Amino acid sequence: MEEETGAQLIGVDGRVYVLRVWYEGQAPTQHWRASLREGTHGERRHFASIDDCIEHLYGELVRR
């Protein structure tokens, strides 16, 4: 069973990720960028595309 308290998710099976997405560059060559961090103190990883970020996140979830 999981319990949500504030910004934390408590539970053996739960994980919290902080995902940031933004546009970078000038029109018409703007690209989505992303960063992902596990919890609030984990290492931040940067991605050149949303697809790269989702692929990484999927790999993290199936590995655990």
N, C-alpha and C positions, 0 to 999 in steps of 0.2 A: 504494500500500500504506500502511496506517495502523498505527501502533504506539502502544499505550497505555502510558504511563509515569506511575504515580502518579495524580494528579488531572488530568493533561493528555492531550489527544488530539493526536497529531502526524500531520499529513498535509495535503495540498493540498485534498482533498475533504471533510475532516472539520470539524465545528464542535462546540463544547462549550457547553451552556446550563445555567445553574443555575435550576431551577424550584422555587419555594416555594408551597405551597398551605395554607390554613388556614380555619377557620370564624371568622366575625366576627359579633358581635351576640348578643342573648339569645334563647333559645328562646321561642316557636316561629318567630321571624323571623330565624334564623341564615342566613347566606349564605356560600358559598365565595368566597374571595378568592385572588388569585394575584399573584406577581411573577416576572419573568423577567429574567435577565441573561446576556448573551453572554460566556462565559469568566468568569474570576474578577475582572476589572478593568473590565468593560463597564458601561455605564449601566443601572441597574435600572429596569424599567418595571413599573408596578402596574396590575392589572386588576380590575374590579368583579365579574367572573365567570370561571369556567373557560372558558366558550365564547369570551369575548373574547380570552383568552390563547391558546387554540388557534388561533383565527382569525388572530391576529397572527403566531404562530409559523409557521403554514402559509404565510402571505404572505411571510415572510422566507425560507423554504426554497425556494419556487418562483421567487423573484426572483433567486436566486444561481445 
